[in-house]
Amino acid sequence: MRERLFAPLAAVAMGACLMLPATPATGQPAGQRLSAADRLDIQDAIANMLLAIDQCDWARVRAAFADEVLVDYTALSGGSPSRVRADALMASWQALVPGFEATQHLVGPVVAQRRDTEVVAHTAVRGYHHIAGAAPPVWMVAGRYTFALTRRGAHWRISAIRLHVAYQEGNLGLPALAQQRVREGKGR
């Protein structure tokens, strides 16, 4: 009985998670569809980049990016989007992320579409940032990412990253404390 009840739900969930290729009904030309291998490479580029940030593995983070990146964190920190060298982006994250005792970036399914010579991908994200002893010790950002990816060699690389913030919870002062900890050599 239980299997009959949940089997249709499981089939729907699996179809959503697998992100089946677009059909002509979507209006996306057949030549614009992404192969299963491309979809996996795009998902891996995004997931590996975020996991590598959490592990402070900067060489792995850098490998996920094109040499130049359009960065838009204006929904989080104001300012305006900017095109930067990927190495400069790594340096800015290295001045922040190691100051947290732990981070965890959780993403949902990655939905990707080819647009001319690039791919645009979207995913939900929750970023947790922790420093013990801070009151409160956690800052969480919920929202979604939009990425543009371009092919470099055999793999897709991130050429643009935009964070759309839905809401934040916890200690909004934690990023400043993390930067201070890095400057003082207290980072991980």
N, C-alpha and C positions, 0 to 999 in steps of 0.2 A: 504494500500500500504506500509506504513512505517513498519508495523509488518512483512509483507512478506519479506521485504528487510533486516531487522535486525535479524529475527528469526534464520537463519543459523549461523550468526556470534555469537549470544548469545549461541547457542548450542555448538559451538566449544569452546568458552570461558569457559563455565561451565564445559565442559569435561576436559579442561586443569586445571582449578582451583580445581576440585574434585580429580585430580590425581588418575584416575581409576586404580585398581589393575593390576599388570603385567599379561600378558597372556603368554602361553607357547612360543609364537613367539619371546618373548624377550630373550629367553634363560635362564630365571630365573626359576629354578625348582618349581613345584607347592607347595612343602613344604616350600619354601623360601619366598613365597608371604606374604605380610603383610596384616593383617585383617584391616577392616575399623576402628575398635576400636584402634588398634595399631597406625595406621596413625594419628588419631585424638590425641592420647596421645603424640606422637612425635611432632606434630605441636604445641600442647599446651605447652609442655616442653620448646620448643624454643621461642615461642611468649611470654609466661609468664616470662621467664628469662629476655628477653630484655625489656619488659614493667616494670618488677620489678627493673631493673637497672635504668631506667628512673625515677622511683619513689623512688630510694634509699631504697628499701625494701630488705635489705640484707638477712633476713631469707628466704624470698621467692626466692631470687636469689640462695641461697645456696641449697635449696630444689630441684632445677632443676639439680643439679650435683651429679655425683658419688663422692666417697670420694677422689679419685685420678683422676687428669685430665691432659691430654697432651695438652699443650697450645702452639699455634703457631701464634704469631703476628709479625713474622719476616718481612713480607711484609710491615708492618707499621713502625716498630721501630728497625729493624735489629736484631742482636743477633742470637740465635738458639732456636728451639723448646725445651720446657722443660716439664718434668712431675712433677707436684706439687700437694700438698694437696689442696683440694677445699677451705679449710679455708684460706690458704695462698693466693689463687687467689682472694677471697673476700676481704682480707686485702689490696691487691694491688689496687683493684678497689675502695675501700673506701678511699684510699689516693689520688684518682684522680677525680672520678665522682662527688662527692658532691661539688667540687670546681667550677663546671660549674653551672650557674644559672638555666639552663635548658638543657636537652638532649632529643633527640627523635630518636629512632632506628626504621626505617621502613623496613619491610621485604616483599619479594614477596612470592609466593607459595613455600611450602616446598616439595621437591621431595626426597623421601626416598626409600632405597633398603636394604633388609636384606642381610648381608654377614656373614655367619656362626652364631656366637652367638651375633653379634652386628648389628646395623643398621647404615648406612651412609646416612646422609641427607645433602642436599644442598639448599641454598636459597640466593637470591639477598638481599643486604642490603644497606641502606643509613643511616649513623649516623650523626645527626646534634647536635652540641655542641655550647652553647651560653654563653657569659659573656658580659653583658651590659657595655659600656664604653671602651671596648677593641676596637682596630682599625685594621681590621674590627672585629665585635663582634661574628662572626660565623666561625666555622671550620666544614667542611663536608667531610666525608669519604664515597666513593662509592665503592662497590665491591660485594663480595659474601662470605658467610660463608660455611664451610664444618664442619659438626659435626659428631662425632661417639657417639652412644648412646647404653647403655647396660641396660638390665632389672634389676631393683632392686625392689623386691616385685611385686606389681601389675603394676608398672609404669616404663617407660623408663627414664633413667637419662643420662645426657651428660657426656661422658668420654673423649672426645677430642673436641677441638674447634680450627679452623684455619680460619684466615681472609685472603682472597685474595683481595688485594687492586687494584682497577681499576684506580682510581684517587682521588685526594684530592683538595678541593677548600677552599679559605678563609684564615683565620689566622692560619698558621701552628704552631705558637708559643702559641696558646691557651692551649694546654695540660700542658705546663710548668707553665703557669699562674694559671691554675686550681689547680695544685699540691701545688703551693705556697699559694694559698687561703686556702686550707685545712690545711696546716701547721700553718697558721696564725689564724685558727679558723673562717674563713669567709665563710665556705661552708654551703650548705643547709642541 
